[in-house]
Amino acid sequence: MPDFIYAVLGLLLIGLCLYDFVMTTFLPSGQGPVTALVNHLTFQALFLLAGKNGRSHLLEYAGLAIILIILFCWISLLWLGVLLIFVSDTYSVLNGATKLPADVFEKFYYTGFALSTLGVGDFVAGNDGWRVVTSLSAFVGLILTTMSITFLVPVISNAGQKRTLGRQIESLGGTAEQIVINSYNGQDFTDISSQLTSISSMIFTYAQNHLTYPVLHHMHNSKPEENIVLRLAALDEALTIFIFHIPEEKRPAFLDLYMARRALSSYLDTIRYMETAGTAVPPMPELDKISRQTGEGLVSTLENQAHPLYSQLDKRRKLWKANLQRDGWQWDDMHVHSDTKDLDVSFANLKTDYHG
């Protein structure tokens, strides 16, 4: 192969590495082709190994595995690209003691310590031109290393915030129906209003982080009560109940419901690419349970009344279901019994008294 071909291939690999790196770390939305491929293939591999079961602890390592593989790909592309450039000239790298040309393995070694800015000195650049190439390689390696660390810190931080948001929604109730029931104060369902305001802000932030850090899509939590995919779907179903079935004079304020719904829609926009054609429409909520436990009459509960309303939400609800299934869950997995925890048993009687 002609020597200049090595240089061209090297430049292409370096260009691919830097393009993917910039697309992933600098732009507020999007990811490079290498990152996107690693994201998809790594999660799918672990998803299959976990038996497509969202409760598998194996999936909790998906985010870490993706991050490590992405870093490995960036370093490998850059290392191999610079190596090919050095290989294009026999005298690009010399032995520091004998001044003889380095072989391919020695150039591989030289490229590594150039990119890591170690500067060991047992091999040196062949002339001034290759010294400049070495300096540029060290500069690019330093930037990639520094920015990679800068990229990782907020990803880890946002993964923790993601778990916190899931827990906060779960604290409102383990199911959509329970969220509505817990919002009842004996007269109306307005007690949730203050919580919706703070949660809406967190969901807007979370949705934007999903665009900025696509790897967050695969930061999995195997506990249903903490899994953000399940909790967001349950909250959206609760909002549907408030909007469709709670009498207007007893539901939370319109603005609170509107903001929460828009926040959830902003999250759905980040997963709109999912295929939902083969996804069955989820079942309606258990409205009779809300009536029994609160003693309040609901509206539009008959099938001929509810069906036209829910048909407007078919696309939205199927998208939630497809998102659950992609993460290894089924629709029924949204239901967790958060009210039966032994540490919270003292609230059982209080709740009974409160709701009469």
C-alpha positions in Angstrom: 0.0 0.0 0.0 1.4 3.4 -0.9 2.6 5.4 2.1 0.3 8.4 1.5 -2.7 6.0 1.8 -1.8 5.3 5.4 -1.8 9.1 6.0 -5.2 9.5 4.4 -6.7 6.6 6.4 -5.2 8.1 9.5 -6.7 11.5 8.9 -10.1 9.9 8.2 -10.0 8.0 11.5 -8.9 11.1 13.4 -11.7 13.1 11.7 -14.3 10.5 12.6 -13.1 10.5 16.2 -13.2 14.3 16.6 -16.6 14.6 14.8 -18.2 12.0 17.0 -16.5 13.6 20.1 -17.7 17.1 19.2 -21.2 16.0 18.4 -21.5 14.1 21.6 -19.9 16.4 24.1 -20.2 19.9 22.8 -23.6 20.1 21.1 -26.7 20.6 23.4 -28.6 17.9 21.5 -27.5 14.9 19.5 -24.7 12.3 19.4 -22.1 11.2 17.0 -22.5 8.1 14.8 -20.0 6.0 16.8 -21.7 7.0 20.1 -25.1 6.2 18.7 -24.0 2.8 17.5 -22.3 2.0 20.9 -25.4 3.2 22.8 -27.7 0.9 20.8 -25.6 -2.2 20.4 -24.3 -2.3 24.0 -27.7 -1.9 25.6 -29.3 -4.4 23.2 -26.6 -7.0 24.0 -27.1 -6.6 27.7 -30.9 -6.5 27.2 -30.8 -9.9 25.5 -28.5 -11.3 28.2 -30.9 -10.1 30.9 -33.7 -11.9 29.2 -35.5 -8.6 28.3 -36.4 -8.3 32.0 -36.3 -4.9 33.5 -35.8 -6.3 37.0 -32.5 -7.8 36.0 -29.6 -6.2 37.9 -27.4 -6.8 34.8 -29.1 -3.9 33.1 -27.9 -1.6 35.8 -24.4 -1.9 34.3 -25.6 -0.8 30.9 -24.8 2.9 31.4 -21.4 2.2 32.8 -20.6 -0.2 30.0 -21.7 2.3 27.3 -19.6 5.1 28.8 -16.4 2.9 29.0 -16.9 1.6 25.5 -17.4 5.1 24.1 -14.2 6.3 25.7 -12.4 3.2 24.4 -13.6 3.9 20.9 -12.6 7.5 21.0 -9.1 6.7 22.3 -8.7 3.8 19.8 -9.8 5.8 16.8 -7.4 8.7 17.7 -4.5 6.3 18.5 -4.9 4.3 15.4 -5.3 7.4 13.2 -2.2 9.1 14.5 -0.3 5.8 14.2 -1.2 5.4 10.5 0.1 9.0 9.9 3.5 8.0 11.6 3.6 4.7 9.6 3.3 6.7 6.3 6.9 7.7 6.7 9.7 5.3 7.6 11.7 8.0 9.3 8.9 9.7 11.2 10.0 8.2 14.5 13.6 7.3 15.5 15.1 5.4 18.4 16.4 8.0 20.8 19.7 6.2 21.4 20.6 4.6 18.1 18.7 7.0 15.7 17.5 4.0 13.7 13.9 4.1 12.3 11.3 2.7 14.7 9.2 -0.3 13.6 5.4 -0.4 13.6 5.1 -1.6 17.2 7.5 1.1 18.4 5.6 3.7 16.6 2.4 2.4 18.2 4.1 2.8 21.6 5.4 6.3 20.6 1.9 7.4 19.5 0.5 6.3 22.9 2.8 8.3 25.0 2.5 11.3 22.6 -1.3 11.3 23.0 -1.0 10.9 26.7 1.6 13.7 26.9 4.0 11.5 28.9 7.0 12.3 26.7 9.2 9.4 27.8 12.0 10.2 25.4 13.3 6.8 24.4 11.8 7.5 20.9 11.9 10.8 19.2 10.4 12.5 16.1 12.5 12.1 13.0 12.6 15.8 12.0 11.0 19.2 12.7 7.8 18.4 10.7 7.2 15.2 12.8 7.9 17.1 16.0 5.0 19.4 15.0 2.8 16.4 14.3 3.8 15.0 17.8 2.9 18.3 19.5 -0.4 18.4 17.7 -1.1 14.8 18.7 -0.4 15.6 22.3 -2.6 18.7 22.2 -5.5 16.8 20.7 -5.0 13.9 23.2 -5.0 16.4 26.1 -8.2 18.0 24.9 -10.0 14.7 24.4 -9.0 13.4 27.8 -10.0 16.7 29.6 -13.3 17.0 27.8 -14.1 13.3 28.3 -13.8 13.8 32.1 -15.9 17.0 31.8 -18.5 15.0 29.9 -18.6 12.2 32.4 -19.1 14.2 35.6 -22.6 15.6 34.6 -23.7 12.3 33.2 -23.0 10.6 36.6 -24.7 13.6 38.4 -27.8 13.5 36.2 -28.0 9.7 36.7 -28.4 10.4 40.4 -31.0 13.1 39.8 -32.9 10.7 37.6 -33.2 8.2 40.5 -34.3 11.1 42.8 -37.0 12.2 40.4 -38.3 8.6 40.2 -38.4 8.3 44.0 -40.2 11.7 44.3 -42.9 10.6 41.9 -43.3 7.3 43.6 -43.8 9.0 46.9 -47.0 10.5 45.5 -48.3 7.0 45.0 -47.3 3.6 43.7 -49.9 3.7 40.9 -51.7 6.3 38.8 -54.9 5.6 40.8 -53.0 5.9 44.1 -51.6 9.2 43.1 -55.1 10.5 42.6 -56.4 9.0 45.8 -53.5 10.4 47.9 -54.3 13.8 46.4 -57.8 13.8 48.0 -58.1 15.9 51.2 -61.7 15.0 52.0 -63.2 17.7 49.9 -61.2 17.9 46.6 -58.0 16.7 44.9 -56.0 19.8 45.1 -53.3 18.7 47.6 -51.0 17.6 44.7 -50.8 21.0 43.2 -47.6 22.2 45.0 -45.9 18.9 44.2 -46.8 19.1 40.5 -45.0 22.5 40.3 -41.7 21.2 41.6 -41.9 17.9 39.7 -42.7 19.7 36.4 -39.5 21.7 36.7 -37.5 18.5 37.4 -39.0 16.7 34.4 -38.3 19.6 32.0 -34.6 19.4 33.2 -34.6 15.7 32.9 -36.0 15.8 29.3 -33.3 18.3 28.3 -30.6 16.2 29.8 -31.8 13.3 27.8 -31.1 15.3 24.6 -27.7 16.5 25.9 -26.6 13.1 27.3 -28.2 10.3 25.3 -26.5 7.7 27.4 -29.0 8.6 30.2 -31.6 6.7 28.1 -29.7 3.5 29.2 -29.0 4.3 32.8 -31.3 1.6 34.0 -32.8 1.0 37.5 -34.1 -2.5 38.2 -36.3 -1.3 41.1 -39.8 -0.6 39.8 -40.4 2.1 42.5 -37.3 4.0 41.4 -37.3 3.3 37.6 -38.0 6.7 36.0 -39.6 5.2 32.9 -42.3 3.5 35.0 -42.8 6.5 37.3 -43.2 9.0 34.5 -45.8 6.8 32.8 -47.7 6.4 36.1 -47.7 10.2 36.6 -49.0 10.8 33.1 -51.8 8.3 33.7 -52.7 10.1 36.9 -52.9 13.4 35.0 -55.2 11.8 32.5 -57.5 10.8 35.4 -57.5 14.3 36.8 -58.3 15.8 33.4 -60.9 13.3 32.2 -62.6 12.0 35.3 -62.3 14.4 38.2 -65.1 17.1 38.3 -63.7 20.4 37.3 -64.4 22.1 40.6 -62.5 19.4 42.5 -59.4 18.9 40.3 -56.0 20.6 40.8 -55.5 24.0 39.2 -55.5 24.0 35.4 -52.0 25.6 35.2 -50.5 23.0 37.5 -51.9 20.2 35.4 -51.0 21.9 32.1 -47.3 22.4 33.2 -47.0 18.8 34.3 -48.5 17.5 31.1 -46.2 19.7 29.0 -43.2 18.6 31.0 -44.1 14.9 30.3 -44.7 15.8 26.6 -41.2 17.3 26.4 -39.8 13.9 27.6 -41.9 12.0 25.1 -40.5 14.2 22.3 -37.1 12.6 23.1 -38.4 9.1 22.4 -40.8 10.0 19.5 -38.7 7.9 17.2 -39.9 4.6 18.7 -42.0 2.3 16.6 -45.5 1.9 18.1 -47.4 0.4 15.2 -47.5 -3.1 16.8 -48.1 -1.8 20.3 -51.5 -2.5 21.8 -53.4 0.3 23.5 -52.9 0.1 27.3 -56.0 -0.6 29.4 -57.9 2.2 31.1 -57.2 3.1 34.7 -59.2 1.4 37.6 -61.6 4.3 38.1 -63.9 2.4 40.5 -61.0 2.0 43.0 -60.8 5.8 43.2 -64.5 6.2 43.8 -64.5 3.5 46.5 -61.6 4.9 48.4 -62.6 8.6 48.2 -66.3 8.4 48.1 -66.3 10.9 45.3 -68.3 10.5 42.1 -66.2 10.6 38.9 -67.2 11.8 35.4 -67.0 10.2 32.0 -66.6 6.7 33.4 -69.0 4.8 31.1 -67.3 3.1 28.2 -69.3 5.1 25.6 -68.1 8.3 27.3 -64.5 7.4 28.1 -63.7 5.7 24.7 -63.8 8.9 22.6 -61.7 10.7 25.2 -59.0 8.0 25.4 -58.9 7.6 21.6 -57.3 11.0 21.5 -54.5 9.7 23.7 -53.9 6.4 21.8 -50.6 7.6 20.3 -49.4 9.1 23.6 -50.2 6.0 25.7 -48.8 3.6 23.1 -45.6 5.6 23.1 -45.4 5.2 26.9 -46.0 1.5 26.6 -43.4 1.0 23.9 -40.9 2.9 26.1 -41.7 0.6 29.0 -41.2 -2.5 26.9 -37.9 -1.2 25.4 -36.7 -1.0 29.0 -37.9 -4.5 29.9 -41.1 -3.7 31.6 -44.8 -4.3 31.0 -47.7 -1.9 31.7 -48.7 -3.7 34.9 -45.2 -3.1 36.3 -46.1 0.5 36.9 -48.1 -0.6 39.9 -45.9 -0.8 43.0 -47.3 -1.0 46.5 -45.5 1.9 48.0 -48.0 2.3 50.8 -47.3 -1.0 52.4 -43.7 -0.4 53.5 -43.1 -1.4 57.1 -41.3 1.9 57.9 -44.4 3.9 56.8 -47.0 1.7 58.5 -47.9 4.6 60.8 -49.4 6.4 57.8 -52.0 3.6 57.1 -54.4 4.6 59.9 -53.8 8.4 59.3 -54.8 7.9 55.7 -57.9 6.0 56.5 -59.0 8.7 58.9 -58.2 11.4 56.4 -60.2 9.9 53.6 -63.0 8.8 55.9 
